[in-house]
Amino acid sequence: MRVNLRIFSFGVRSCKMALPQIALPLLTCLLSVSIAQAELTVQDFRGSSLSLGNSVSYGTIDRSQDLSYNPFVNTGMVLAPRYWMTPRMFVAGRLGIDRQWTQQDDTTYKNETRVSDLTLRVGNLLHRYDFGLLTFVGAGIRLPTSLFSQANTLNASANGTIALIQALSSWGSVSYSFNVAHNNFRYTTGEIETPRIGSCAATPDTADCAQFLNTGVRNAPWVTTHGFSFNYFPLSWLFFSTSVSVIESYLFPRGVDDSSVSYSAQESTNKRYLISYSSEIDIQPTSWLIVAFMANTFNPQLAPNSSYYQPFFNRNTMFMVDLRFTLGVFRVAQSDDSSKKKKKKKKKG
């Protein structure tokens, strides 16, 4: 049996079904199967990819989006190797580097090339039912190799994922995935690079100085994500995908009682709610190259001025173009039995 499987940053695609992939960190995959008189070589790196992409913010295009013009133009590269231990189970990794060409908002350094977090994960395709339903489970770990995670004092993050993918005949699929992540931090809040009091040593272990490294932004030890996606592939070289993720973060408690008298019900201040939307169009001119056009945005429930965020085109909206170089074809090796049969046929002839 020969299996053709293409795995993108949003997932693996095929004319049969799709498998979502989350992350923050959302997961979408598409799977196609073809039968041949050959045996799958399980020690294969199929689905591995190298992505080169450029992204621009909606505010860069629409100057009226904010009171002051704050453009964002970024170039990045993502290396995503994948190794299949069996025809159904794989291990994978992901590491990216990026460089912002416009003025950065979260650093004091100019033209800095930065590294993303390193993620490692394992996934397993469990079962495909006769009515086209595919089940998937996965687990992973994220290591704080990025400056952002280090500033939040992250030690490591572990997560687990379950997914259900329902095929819609031969032209598409719908999927649901649930992901839960536990983040281990050194401190309940993030920290700044140097203390606010100049006489303090730049270390949180110094007596009476740790509080001056506190950013006041609470970390989230638990994060849950519900993901829904719809995938449509009218042609073998054309793919459409759209997805929405509902993300809920459970924060560390404040540690102080700041309650006040209120005669109306209030939302919990120990949670953050976030909704993310994504759309993608993939064009695959060859088996090893994918050109992806993407749009992504997210919004909290409320803006800093307590007004509701625009759900789609807001200051967090990004447009991206990716060139993905993939190992999208399985290496197929014939079994010893089939090769012997061929030799016998040649001798008879």
C-alpha positions in Angstrom: 0.0 0.0 0.0 1.2 3.5 -0.8 0.0 6.5 1.1 0.4 10.1 -0.2 0.4 12.5 2.7 1.1 16.3 2.6 1.5 18.1 5.9 1.3 21.9 6.0 1.7 24.4 8.8 -2.1 24.2 9.1 -2.2 20.5 8.4 -1.9 17.5 6.1 -4.1 17.5 3.1 -5.8 15.1 0.9 -8.9 14.4 -1.1 -10.2 12.1 1.7 -10.0 13.9 5.1 -8.3 16.5 7.2 -6.5 16.4 10.5 -6.3 19.8 12.4 -3.2 21.0 14.1 -3.3 23.7 16.8 -1.3 26.0 18.3 -0.3 29.4 19.6 -0.5 27.0 18.3 -3.5 25.9 16.3 -3.4 21.8 14.1 -5.1 21.0 10.6 -4.1 18.0 8.3 -5.3 16.5 5.1 -4.8 12.9 4.2 -5.0 11.0 0.9 -4.6 7.2 0.4 -3.8 5.3 -2.8 -3.4 1.6 -3.2 -0.4 0.0 -5.0 1.5 -3.3 -4.9 4.2 -2.0 -2.7 5.0 -1.7 1.0 5.3 1.5 2.9 8.7 2.4 4.3 7.9 3.6 7.8 11.3 5.2 8.5 10.5 8.2 6.4 10.6 12.0 6.8 7.5 12.6 4.7 5.6 15.8 5.5 8.8 17.6 6.6 8.8 21.2 5.4 10.8 24.4 5.2 8.7 27.5 5.0 9.8 31.0 3.9 7.2 33.6 4.5 6.4 37.3 4.6 3.6 39.0 6.7 2.1 42.4 6.9 -0.4 43.9 9.3 -3.8 45.3 8.3 -2.7 48.6 10.0 0.2 48.8 7.5 -2.3 48.9 4.6 -5.0 51.0 6.3 -3.4 54.0 8.0 -6.7 55.0 9.6 -6.8 51.8 11.7 -5.0 53.5 14.7 -4.5 57.1 15.8 -0.8 56.8 15.0 0.6 54.9 12.1 2.4 51.8 13.3 3.3 49.5 10.3 4.4 45.9 10.7 6.4 44.0 8.0 8.0 40.7 8.9 10.0 37.9 7.2 10.3 34.5 8.7 11.6 31.0 8.2 10.1 27.9 9.8 11.8 24.5 9.9 9.3 21.7 10.6 10.9 18.2 10.4 8.7 15.1 10.8 9.5 11.4 11.3 7.1 8.6 11.0 7.8 5.7 13.3 4.9 3.7 12.0 2.3 4.3 9.2 0.1 5.9 11.9 2.5 7.5 14.4 4.9 10.3 14.0 7.2 12.6 15.9 7.7 16.2 14.8 9.4 19.4 15.7 9.2 23.1 14.8 11.5 26.0 15.1 11.3 29.4 13.4 13.3 32.6 13.1 11.9 36.0 12.1 13.0 39.5 11.4 10.8 42.6 11.6 11.7 45.3 9.0 9.6 48.0 10.7 10.0 49.5 14.1 9.5 46.8 16.8 7.1 47.5 19.7 8.4 44.8 22.1 12.1 45.4 22.1 14.7 48.1 22.5 17.0 46.6 19.9 16.8 47.6 16.2 16.8 45.0 13.4 16.9 42.0 15.7 16.6 38.5 14.3 14.8 36.4 16.8 14.1 32.7 17.4 10.7 31.2 18.2 10.0 28.6 20.8 11.1 25.1 20.1 8.1 22.6 19.9 8.3 18.9 19.9 5.3 16.6 19.6 4.1 13.1 18.8 0.8 12.2 17.0 -1.1 9.1 16.3 -3.9 8.5 13.8 -6.2 6.2 15.8 -9.0 4.9 13.6 -11.0 5.7 10.5 -14.6 4.6 10.5 -16.6 3.4 7.5 -18.7 6.7 7.5 -15.5 8.8 7.0 -14.7 9.8 10.6 -11.0 9.9 11.6 -9.8 10.1 15.2 -6.4 11.6 16.2 -4.5 12.1 19.5 -1.3 14.0 20.1 1.0 15.4 22.8 3.8 17.9 22.8 6.2 20.1 24.7 7.2 23.7 24.1 10.6 25.0 25.3 11.2 28.7 26.0 13.8 29.5 23.3 12.1 32.7 22.4 12.8 36.0 24.2 9.0 36.5 24.7 8.7 33.2 26.7 11.9 33.9 28.6 10.5 37.3 29.6 7.4 35.6 30.9 9.7 33.3 33.0 8.4 30.2 31.2 10.2 26.9 32.1 8.3 24.6 29.7 4.8 24.0 28.4 3.2 20.6 27.9 0.0 20.0 25.9 -2.3 17.3 24.7 -4.7 17.3 21.7 -7.7 15.2 20.5 -9.3 15.7 17.1 -12.3 14.4 15.1 -12.2 14.8 11.3 -15.3 14.0 9.3 -14.8 13.6 5.5 -17.4 15.3 3.2 -17.4 12.9 0.2 -14.2 13.5 -1.8 -14.3 17.3 -1.9 -13.7 18.4 1.7 -13.9 17.8 5.5 -14.9 19.4 8.8 -13.0 18.9 12.0 -13.1 19.7 15.7 -10.1 19.6 18.0 -9.6 20.2 21.7 -6.2 21.2 23.1 -5.2 21.7 26.8 -1.8 23.1 27.7 -0.1 23.4 31.1 2.6 26.1 31.4 5.2 26.0 34.1 6.6 29.4 35.1 9.2 30.5 37.6 7.0 33.5 38.6 3.3 34.3 38.5 4.0 37.4 36.3 6.5 38.3 33.6 9.6 40.3 34.3 11.5 43.2 32.8 15.2 43.2 31.8 16.4 45.6 34.5 14.8 46.6 37.8 12.9 49.8 38.1 15.2 50.8 41.1 18.7 51.5 39.8 20.4 50.5 43.0 19.0 47.0 42.9 21.0 44.2 41.2 19.4 42.9 38.0 18.4 39.6 39.5 15.1 38.5 41.1 17.0 36.6 43.8 18.3 39.8 45.4 16.5 40.6 48.6 13.8 43.3 48.3 14.5 43.7 44.6 12.5 41.0 42.9 9.3 43.0 43.1 10.9 45.7 40.9 11.4 43.2 38.1 7.6 42.5 38.0 5.7 43.5 34.9 2.3 43.2 36.6 1.0 41.0 33.7 -0.2 37.7 35.1 0.9 34.5 33.5 -1.6 31.7 32.5 -0.7 28.2 33.9 -3.6 26.6 32.0 -4.9 27.3 28.5 -7.6 25.4 26.7 -8.4 25.7 23.0 -11.5 24.6 21.0 -10.8 24.5 17.3 -13.3 24.2 14.4 -12.2 24.0 10.7 -13.7 23.6 7.2 -11.6 22.3 4.4 -12.4 22.3 0.7 -10.2 20.9 -2.1 -11.9 21.1 -5.5 -8.7 20.2 -7.4 -5.6 18.2 -6.7 -3.5 21.4 -6.7 -6.0 23.8 -5.0 -7.0 23.9 -1.3 -9.2 26.2 0.8 -9.4 26.2 4.6 -11.0 28.4 7.2 -11.0 27.9 11.0 -11.9 29.5 14.2 -10.4 28.8 17.7 -11.9 29.7 21.1 -9.0 30.1 23.6 -9.5 30.4 27.3 -6.6 31.2 29.6 -6.7 30.6 33.4 -4.5 33.1 35.2 -2.6 33.0 38.4 -4.6 34.6 41.2 -3.8 38.2 42.1 -2.7 37.4 45.6 -4.5 40.4 47.0 -8.2 41.0 47.7 -9.2 43.8 45.4 -12.9 43.1 45.5 -15.4 45.9 45.7 -19.1 46.1 46.3 -21.1 45.5 43.2 -24.8 44.8 42.6 -24.3 43.3 39.2 -22.7 40.0 38.2 -19.1 40.4 37.1 -16.9 38.2 34.9 -14.0 36.4 36.5 -10.9 38.5 36.5 -8.7 35.3 36.5 -9.6 34.4 33.0 -8.8 35.7 29.5 -11.0 35.0 26.5 -9.6 35.1 23.0 -11.1 34.2 19.6 -8.8 33.5 16.6 -9.9 33.3 12.9 -7.8 31.9 10.1 -8.2 31.5 6.3 -5.9 29.9 3.8 -5.6 29.3 0.1 -3.0 26.8 -1.1 -1.7 26.3 -4.6 0.6 23.4 -5.2 2.3 23.6 -8.6 4.7 20.6 -7.8 4.7 17.8 -5.3 7.5 19.6 -3.3 6.3 23.2 -3.4 3.2 24.9 -1.9 2.3 28.6 -2.3 0.0 29.6 0.6 -1.9 32.8 1.0 -3.2 33.3 4.5 -5.1 35.8 6.7 -5.2 35.6 10.5 -6.7 37.7 13.2 -7.7 37.5 16.8 -9.5 39.6 19.3 -10.2 39.6 23.0 -13.7 40.3 24.1 -13.0 43.9 25.1 -10.6 46.6 24.0 -8.6 48.6 26.7 -11.3 51.3 26.6 -14.0 48.6 27.3 -15.4 48.8 23.8 -15.9 45.6 21.8 -13.1 44.7 19.4 -13.9 44.4 15.7 -14.0 40.6 15.2 -12.2 40.4 11.9 -10.3 43.5 10.5 -8.6 45.0 13.6 -5.1 45.9 14.7 -4.3 42.2 15.1 -5.1 41.2 11.5 -2.2 39.8 9.5 -1.8 38.8 5.9 0.8 36.3 4.9 2.4 34.6 1.9 4.4 31.4 2.4 6.6 29.3 0.2 6.7 25.8 1.6 9.2 23.2 0.4 7.8 19.9 1.5 8.6 16.2 1.4 5.0 15.3 0.4 5.5 11.9 -1.2 6.0 8.7 0.6 9.0 6.6 -0.3 7.7 3.2 -1.3 9.7 0.0 -1.2 8.5 -3.4 -2.5 8.5 -6.3 -0.1 10.8 -9.3 -0.6 7.8 -11.5 -1.5 6.7 -9.2 -4.4 10.2 -8.9 -5.7 10.7 -12.7 -5.7 7.4 -13.1 -7.6 8.6 -10.7 -10.3 11.9 -12.6 -10.7 9.9 -15.8 -11.1 7.7 -14.3 -13.8 10.8 -13.1 -15.7 12.4 -16.6 -15.6 9.1 -18.1 -16.9 9.0 -15.6 -19.7 
